[in-house]
Amino acid sequence: MSATPETPDTPAADAALAGLGRSGAHRTLTPAEAERMAEKVRRVELAISLVLRVGVVASVLVIAVGLGLMFAHHGSYVSLSGPSFRALTSASTSFPHSFGALGRALDQGQGRGVVVLGVLILILTPVLRVAVGVLSFAYEKDAPMALVTLFVLAVLVGSFFLAGA
């Protein structure tokens, strides 16, 4: 039967553990350190929740403005049973499918371009949340997690460009 050796309670062992940092060794935090860590975690959680809330609210507002523009330019859409509404909701209706087409639609003040912009904001909100995660791990001085999260962010951003190719 093999017993696992316990870490000795000596100043040398404490110094060795302190030098390990976040490599898996755990040490008991002092009350002041625990309070500082809890404050850092609270700040990060507030930043992440703020990013998510602002992203969703901004998206809803932009989509509402786009729908308003669509109904303002095409009053016949108000009748939900008319041919104009059916044409708007059909699969063949042209919505911007590239950044260039989105830019042209926004330049022309087309409501559907504004709606697509709102959807794009909604899609980018979690990506921005991952970016805040990178910054939060850097703020907490957790380099391995910051690097992993940065890799995830690079994959997310790269997927947007690869999807358009």
BATI-967664 format. One line per field, with one value per residue: x, y, z of N, C-alpha, C in turn. Coordinates in pm, 1 decimal, always signed. Layout:
BEGIN
n_x [X; ...];
n_y [Y; ...];
n_z [Z; ...];
ca_x [X; ...];
ca_y [Y; ...];
ca_z [Z; ...];
c_x [X; ...];
c_y [Y; ...];
c_z [Z; ...];
***
This chain:
BEGIN
n_x [+85.1; +67.4; +138.0; +49.5; +283.0; +273.2; +282.2; +541.3; +516.0; +698.3; +905.3; +1062.9; +924.3; +684.9; +781.7; +865.7; +621.7; +490.5; +637.9; +552.9; +321.4; +43.9; +51.1; -84.9; -39.4; -178.8; -238.5; -320.9; -505.4; -448.0; -674.4; -685.1; -580.8; -771.6; -993.6; -914.1; -896.0; -1162.9; -1278.9; -1162.1; -1272.0; -1542.0; -1542.1; -1471.2; -1687.9; -1893.0; -1811.8; -1832.6; -2107.3; -2208.8; -2116.0; -2259.1; -2527.4; -2539.4; -2478.1; -2698.3; -2916.3; -2844.5; -2853.2; -3127.8; -3239.4; -3127.6; -3232.0; -3504.7; -3510.9; -3440.8; -3661.2; -3857.3; -3775.5; -3811.7; -4092.9; -4165.5; -4068.8; -4202.7; -4509.8; -4701.3; -4627.1; -4742.2; -4990.1; -5039.6; -5120.9; -5097.9; -4962.3; -4712.6; -4604.6; -4580.7; -4388.1; -4173.7; -4120.7; -4053.3; -3841.9; -3683.8; -3628.9; -3405.6; -3150.4; -2873.8; -2575.1; -2305.9; -2022.9; -1974.0; -2216.0; -2380.5; -2279.2; -2346.0; -2626.9; -2675.0; -2574.0; -2764.6; -2980.1; -3152.1; -3393.5; -3374.6; -3101.1; -3025.1; -3153.6; -3009.7; -2762.5; -2824.1; -2864.6; -2607.1; -2470.1; -2581.9; -2477.9; -2205.1; -2182.7; -2132.3; -1873.5; -1736.6; -1760.2; -1584.7; -1348.6; -1340.3; -1302.5; -1037.5; -903.9; -978.1; -853.1; -591.6; -584.7; -618.1; -376.6; -336.5; -179.7; -175.3; -453.6; -533.9; -397.8; -515.8; -780.1; -739.3; -665.8; -910.4; -1061.5; -927.1; -990.6; -1270.3; -1292.8; -1150.4; -1320.5; -1533.3; -1426.8; -1344.8; -1587.1; -1703.3; -1555.1];
n_y [-115.7; +211.4; +524.4; +861.8; +1119.5; +1393.2; +1749.9; +1910.1; +2127.8; +2365.8; +2659.8; +2658.2; +2482.0; +2624.5; +2848.9; +2727.1; +2633.4; +2876.8; +2978.3; +2825.5; +2923.8; +2925.1; +2660.3; +2437.0; +2373.0; +2424.9; +2674.7; +2807.1; +3099.2; +3419.4; +3612.6; +3874.3; +3837.5; +3663.8; +3829.8; +4026.7; +3866.6; +3782.4; +4028.6; +4088.2; +3880.5; +3949.2; +4195.3; +4109.8; +3940.6; +4131.8; +4290.8; +4107.8; +4046.9; +4297.8; +4339.3; +4137.6; +4214.5; +4476.7; +4416.5; +4254.4; +4429.3; +4643.3; +4509.7; +4440.6; +4697.5; +4800.6; +4618.9; +4677.0; +4943.0; +4892.8; +4737.0; +4930.6; +5113.4; +4951.0; +4916.8; +5184.3; +5258.5; +5080.6; +5068.6; +4884.8; +4651.3; +4640.2; +4520.2; +4203.7; +3999.0; +4059.6; +4070.6; +4197.8; +4153.1; +3877.0; +3853.8; +3971.1; +3789.8; +3559.4; +3288.0; +3369.0; +3635.7; +3905.4; +3953.7; +4124.4; +3941.2; +3958.0; +4149.7; +4367.3; +4392.6; +4444.8; +4691.4; +4850.3; +4833.7; +4960.9; +5215.1; +5297.2; +5320.8; +5109.3; +4917.6; +4643.2; +4600.7; +4726.5; +4561.9; +4323.2; +4413.5; +4441.1; +4171.6; +4079.5; +4216.4; +4084.3; +3827.4; +3878.1; +3945.6; +3728.2; +3671.7; +3902.3; +3874.0; +3662.2; +3792.7; +3975.0; +3787.1; +3707.5; +3943.3; +3950.6; +3723.2; +3798.8; +4019.6; +3890.7; +3774.3; +3520.1; +3352.6; +3102.5; +3043.9; +3280.2; +3260.6; +3028.2; +3115.1; +3326.4; +3183.7; +3055.2; +3281.1; +3363.8; +3149.3; +3180.7; +3436.9; +3386.2; +3196.4; +3348.8; +3481.2; +3268.0; +3147.0; +3316.3; +3279.3];
n_z [+0.0; -95.8; +26.4; -25.5; -27.8; +192.9; +166.6; +328.2; +611.3; +600.4; +592.1; +359.4; +192.0; +163.5; +26.4; -208.1; -308.3; -345.1; -552.6; -761.4; -868.5; -1080.2; -1151.6; -1072.2; -813.4; -498.0; -258.9; +57.6; +65.7; +203.1; +406.7; +301.7; +41.9; -59.9; -56.1; -241.5; -470.5; -494.6; -549.4; -798.0; -953.3; -934.0; -1070.8; -1329.5; -1391.5; -1391.6; -1607.7; -1820.1; -1811.4; -1869.0; -2131.3; -2266.5; -2214.9; -2327.1; -2593.8; -2674.9; -2631.9; -2801.5; -3046.4; -3064.5; -3072.6; -3312.3; -3499.8; -3466.2; -3559.0; -3824.5; -3907.9; -3878.5; -4076.3; -4300.8; -4301.3; -4323.5; -4576.7; -4734.5; -4724.8; -4785.6; -4666.7; -4419.8; -4427.1; -4345.0; -4504.7; -4766.4; -5108.4; -5109.5; -4856.2; -4860.2; -5059.7; -4929.0; -4723.8; -4854.6; -4967.5; -5174.6; -5144.4; -5148.4; -4929.4; -4780.1; -4816.2; -4784.6; -4663.4; -4828.2; -4972.2; -4757.1; -4672.5; -4897.3; -4886.3; -4643.3; -4702.5; -4888.1; -4727.1; -4680.0; -4515.8; -4476.6; -4481.7; -4245.4; -4063.8; -4104.6; -4014.0; -3742.0; -3676.1; -3724.4; -3522.9; -3305.4; -3348.1; -3320.7; -3053.9; -2859.9; -2947.1; -2883.5; -2613.1; -2566.3; -2629.5; -2417.6; -2222.2; -2276.0; -2204.7; -1936.0; -1826.0; -1866.2; -1698.8; -1455.2; -1445.1; -1552.0; -1753.2; -1910.9; -1947.3; -2069.4; -2312.7; -2423.3; -2446.9; -2620.8; -2847.3; -2899.7; -2961.2; -3194.5; -3363.8; -3379.0; -3502.7; -3737.7; -3853.7; -3942.8; -4163.2; -4321.4; -4375.7; -4556.9; -4781.9];
ca_x [+0.0; +153.5; +77.2; +96.8; +351.9; +213.4; +376.1; +580.8; +487.3; +822.6; +918.6; +1117.8; +816.1; +594.3; +845.9; +863.0; +484.6; +459.0; +704.5; +486.8; +216.0; -81.0; +81.8; -160.6; -20.7; -273.8; -199.7; -428.6; -494.1; -475.7; -803.4; -669.8; -567.0; -901.8; -1081.0; -871.1; -933.8; -1308.2; -1308.7; -1125.3; -1372.4; -1665.3; -1524.3; -1474.4; -1826.3; -1970.3; -1773.8; -1889.7; -2253.1; -2234.6; -2095.8; -2370.8; -2650.9; -2531.3; -2485.2; -2835.1; -3002.8; -2808.2; -2904.0; -3273.8; -3268.9; -3092.9; -3332.1; -3630.4; -3496.3; -3446.5; -3800.4; -3928.1; -3741.2; -3875.8; -4235.6; -4179.3; -4046.0; -4295.1; -4631.5; -4783.1; -4586.8; -4823.7; -5091.8; -4968.0; -5169.5; -5083.1; -4854.7; -4583.6; -4552.6; -4538.7; -4261.7; -4070.8; -4089.7; -4024.4; -3702.3; -3608.8; -3605.5; -3263.0; -3092.6; -2727.7; -2507.4; -2162.5; -1998.2; -1989.3; -2359.4; -2434.7; -2240.2; -2427.9; -2764.4; -2676.9; -2556.4; -2890.4; -3084.6; -3247.5; -3427.0; -3325.1; -2959.2; -3017.8; -3191.9; -2895.2; -2663.0; -2866.2; -2837.2; -2461.8; -2434.7; -2620.1; -2382.5; -2073.1; -2184.3; -2053.6; -1733.0; -1683.7; -1752.1; -1460.4; -1241.2; -1336.9; -1242.3; -892.3; -859.0; -997.6; -747.7; -469.2; -601.6; -596.0; -241.3; -345.1; -130.8; -220.7; -594.3; -541.2; -354.5; -617.7; -895.1; -697.6; -675.7; -1053.9; -1101.4; -872.3; -1070.0; -1400.2; -1277.3; -1113.0; -1436.0; -1614.3; -1364.9; -1345.6; -1725.1; -1735.1; -1471.2];
ca_y [+0.0; +327.8; +648.1; +980.1; +1207.5; +1524.8; +1860.3; +1950.9; +2265.7; +2435.1; +2781.9; +2625.6; +2424.1; +2735.3; +2930.4; +2649.4; +2635.2; +3012.4; +2998.0; +2748.0; +3005.5; +2861.2; +2534.7; +2327.1; +2368.2; +2510.5; +2721.3; +2878.9; +3243.4; +3499.7; +3681.3; +3990.8; +3786.6; +3609.9; +3944.4; +4086.2; +3773.1; +3790.4; +4157.2; +4072.8; +3794.1; +4028.1; +4292.8; +4037.1; +3898.4; +4251.4; +4330.3; +4011.2; +4064.7; +4425.2; +4316.9; +4058.7; +4293.9; +4585.4; +4356.5; +4211.2; +4548.5; +4714.0; +4430.9; +4456.0; +4834.0; +4814.5; +4543.0; +4753.6; +5055.5; +4835.7; +4702.5; +5058.3; +5163.4; +4866.7; +4949.2; +5323.1; +5263.2; +4989.1; +5066.8; +4767.6; +4540.1; +4641.1; +4417.1; +4077.0; +3898.5; +4108.8; +4012.8; +4257.1; +4084.6; +3743.2; +3869.6; +4001.3; +3672.1; +3440.9; +3243.7; +3433.8; +3776.3; +3933.7; +4021.8; +4129.8; +3820.4; +3984.1; +4280.2; +4468.1; +4411.3; +4508.9; +4832.8; +4917.6; +4842.3; +5064.4; +5344.2; +5331.0; +5334.4; +4998.8; +4860.8; +4505.7; +4609.8; +4759.8; +4439.1; +4232.6; +4469.2; +4403.1; +4028.5; +4068.7; +4258.4; +3974.4; +3717.9; +3919.2; +3966.8; +3625.5; +3683.1; +4009.1; +3817.3; +3585.8; +3892.9; +4021.5; +3676.7; +3717.7; +4054.1; +3918.8; +3632.1; +3878.7; +4100.5; +3801.0; +3722.1; +3376.5; +3347.2; +2987.1; +3058.4; +3391.6; +3209.3; +2937.0; +3196.7; +3399.7; +3087.8; +3040.7; +3404.7; +3359.7; +3052.5; +3241.8; +3543.3; +3321.1; +3126.9; +3446.0; +3507.5; +3144.4; +3119.0; +3401.8; +3246.0];
ca_z [+0.0; -106.2; +77.3; -95.7; +65.4; +212.1; +157.2; +462.3; +649.1; +630.9; +511.2; +227.4; +112.5; +130.5; -77.1; -332.3; -358.9; -391.3; -680.7; -865.9; -928.5; -1115.6; -1219.9; -1017.8; -668.8; -428.0; -127.0; +124.0; +51.0; +321.5; +389.1; +212.8; -94.2; -99.3; -82.9; -369.0; -577.3; -509.9; -614.5; -939.2; -1015.7; -943.4; -1179.9; -1456.5; -1414.2; -1427.1; -1743.6; -1914.0; -1816.8; -1936.9; -2275.0; -2319.6; -2211.8; -2425.5; -2727.2; -2705.8; -2641.1; -2924.7; -3157.6; -3070.3; -3116.8; -3454.9; -3576.9; -3461.6; -3651.6; -3959.7; -3938.7; -3896.6; -4210.0; -4401.3; -4307.0; -4369.0; -4721.5; -4801.8; -4644.7; -4817.5; -4580.2; -4298.7; -4446.7; -4333.9; -4598.8; -4903.7; -5189.6; -5074.0; -4737.7; -4903.7; -5133.0; -4829.7; -4642.4; -4936.2; -4966.2; -5282.3; -5112.8; -5142.2; -4814.4; -4796.8; -4770.6; -4773.3; -4601.9; -4932.9; -4996.6; -4637.2; -4679.3; -4999.5; -4836.2; -4539.9; -4771.4; -4954.6; -4625.2; -4689.1; -4386.9; -4463.1; -4447.5; -4103.3; -3992.0; -4112.5; -3922.5; -3607.6; -3659.0; -3716.3; -3386.5; -3216.0; -3368.6; -3271.6; -2908.8; -2789.5; -2986.2; -2798.6; -2478.1; -2561.9; -2624.1; -2279.0; -2147.7; -2292.7; -2121.2; -1794.4; -1783.5; -1858.2; -1577.3; -1342.5; -1462.5; -1579.0; -1891.6; -1990.0; -1985.9; -2164.8; -2442.7; -2474.7; -2485.7; -2740.0; -2957.5; -2928.9; -3029.4; -3330.6; -3441.2; -3405.8; -3601.8; -3863.4; -3911.9; -4016.2; -4293.0; -4401.4; -4416.9; -4670.4; -4895.9];
c_x [+89.4; +76.8; +133.6; +163.7; +281.7; +321.3; +413.5; +548.8; +614.8; +828.6; +972.8; +1009.3; +716.5; +652.2; +843.6; +723.9; +447.4; +521.6; +637.3; +375.5; +91.8; -59.2; +7.9; -143.8; -116.8; -214.2; -316.4; -404.0; -518.5; -610.3; -794.0; -657.3; -699.9; -998.2; -1045.0; -911.7; -1084.3; -1348.4; -1274.4; -1230.1; -1502.6; -1656.3; -1533.9; -1617.1; -1913.8; -1939.0; -1836.3; -2041.1; -2289.4; -2220.5; -2214.2; -2500.2; -2649.9; -2542.6; -2626.2; -2926.9; -2972.6; -2862.6; -3054.2; -3310.5; -3240.2; -3193.2; -3465.1; -3624.8; -3504.8; -3587.5; -3883.4; -3901.4; -3809.2; -4024.5; -4258.4; -4163.9; -4146.5; -4419.8; -4718.0; -4743.4; -4675.3; -4934.3; -5021.2; -5016.5; -5150.4; -4967.0; -4717.4; -4521.9; -4506.0; -4405.9; -4146.3; -4026.8; -4058.9; -3874.7; -3618.9; -3581.4; -3457.2; -3227.6; -2942.8; -2660.5; -2356.4; -2145.3; -2013.6; -2135.5; -2425.6; -2401.5; -2322.5; -2571.5; -2775.3; -2660.5; -2685.8; -3005.6; -3190.3; -3268.7; -3373.0; -3175.4; -2939.9; -3055.3; -3075.1; -2782.5; -2697.2; -2839.9; -2685.9; -2412.3; -2466.9; -2522.5; -2246.0; -2067.7; -2109.3; -1904.9; -1666.0; -1671.1; -1623.8; -1340.8; -1227.9; -1277.4; -1090.5; -838.5; -872.1; -891.3; -613.3; -470.8; -576.2; -456.9; -240.0; -309.2; -177.9; -365.6; -612.2; -501.5; -457.3; -738.5; -863.1; -703.2; -821.4; -1104.2; -1050.7; -950.9; -1206.1; -1390.6; -1239.8; -1229.1; -1526.8; -1557.4; -1361.9; -1485.0; -1762.0; -1656.9; -1533.5];
c_y [+121.6; +451.5; +764.2; +1072.2; +1341.4; +1630.3; +1903.9; +2097.8; +2333.8; +2561.2; +2753.1; +2567.9; +2532.4; +2822.2; +2858.2; +2649.7; +2772.1; +3038.2; +2923.1; +2826.0; +2925.3; +2724.1; +2415.4; +2314.3; +2467.6; +2552.6; +2798.3; +3027.8; +3310.7; +3567.1; +3801.5; +3946.5; +3732.8; +3722.8; +4011.9; +3997.5; +3778.5; +3919.7; +4151.1; +3990.7; +3870.3; +4128.9; +4225.8; +3994.9; +4016.5; +4296.1; +4237.1; +4028.9; +4194.3; +4409.2; +4242.2; +4139.8; +4403.6; +4530.0; +4317.4; +4331.9; +4626.3; +4641.1; +4449.3; +4595.7; +4852.3; +4738.3; +4617.5; +4873.3; +5005.5; +4797.7; +4829.4; +5117.3; +5081.5; +4901.7; +5092.3; +5332.0; +5178.9; +4973.3; +4945.2; +4646.3; +4530.1; +4537.3; +4281.5; +3970.2; +3940.8; +4046.0; +4070.5; +4186.7; +3944.5; +3749.6; +3896.0; +3876.3; +3547.8; +3410.0; +3314.8; +3582.3; +3799.4; +4014.4; +4024.0; +4005.9; +3837.3; +4122.2; +4392.8; +4498.8; +4478.9; +4657.2; +4910.2; +4935.8; +4950.7; +5203.8; +5391.2; +5345.6; +5225.5; +4937.2; +4721.0; +4502.6; +4640.6; +4637.7; +4340.9; +4281.9; +4433.3; +4256.9; +4005.8; +4111.2; +4147.4; +3857.4; +3752.7; +3938.9; +3856.2; +3629.5; +3791.8; +3961.7; +3735.4; +3681.7; +3950.0; +3912.7; +3678.2; +3827.0; +4022.2; +3822.2; +3703.8; +3964.5; +4016.8; +3738.5; +3569.5; +3355.1; +3224.1; +3000.1; +3174.3; +3343.9; +3115.6; +3016.2; +3280.2; +3309.6; +3068.8; +3163.4; +3406.2; +3263.3; +3112.9; +3348.8; +3483.5; +3252.7; +3223.0; +3470.7; +3384.6; +3110.9; +3200.1; +3363.5; +3140.5];
c_z [+0.0; -61.1; -1.1; +3.9; +73.4; +202.0; +297.6; +486.4; +695.0; +548.3; +371.8; +136.8; +72.2; +19.7; -210.8; -393.4; -412.5; -526.9; -793.7; -934.2; -955.7; -1180.4; -1162.8; -868.1; -604.1; -295.2; -69.9; +110.8; +185.0; +300.3; +295.3; +67.2; -145.9; -133.3; -215.0; -486.3; -602.0; -579.6; -763.0; -1013.8; -1034.1; -1057.7; -1316.4; -1489.5; -1453.6; -1569.9; -1846.7; -1924.4; -1887.0; -2088.0; -2334.8; -2322.4; -2317.0; -2567.2; -2766.3; -2720.9; -2768.7; -3046.4; -3173.7; -3121.6; -3265.8; -3541.3; -3578.4; -3555.1; -3795.8; -3999.9; -3959.6; -4033.9; -4319.2; -4414.5; -4354.1; -4520.8; -4799.7; -4715.0; -4670.2; -4732.3; -4456.0; -4308.1; -4450.5; -4430.1; -4743.6; -4977.4; -5154.6; -4954.3; -4773.3; -4978.5; -5035.8; -4755.1; -4724.5; -4931.9; -5071.9; -5256.1; -5089.5; -5017.3; -4834.8; -4736.5; -4761.6; -4710.4; -4703.0; -4960.3; -4876.3; -4636.4; -4780.3; -4951.3; -4728.7; -4601.2; -4836.6; -4856.0; -4630.7; -4551.4; -4368.3; -4433.5; -4299.5; -4019.2; -3992.1; -4021.9; -3777.9; -3578.0; -3646.8; -3577.6; -3287.7; -3227.4; -3309.2; -3120.2; -2833.3; -2825.1; -2902.2; -2654.9; -2462.9; -2556.4; -2482.8; -2189.6; -2157.1; -2201.3; -1972.6; -1744.3; -1776.2; -1731.2; -1452.5; -1345.2; -1476.4; -1726.2; -1968.3; -2036.0; -2084.3; -2304.1; -2504.6; -2524.4; -2609.2; -2863.1; -2999.0; -3004.5; -3173.9; -3419.1; -3475.6; -3514.8; -3738.0; -3931.3; -3987.3; -4154.6; -4381.5; -4451.4; -4540.7; -4795.1; -4984.7];
***
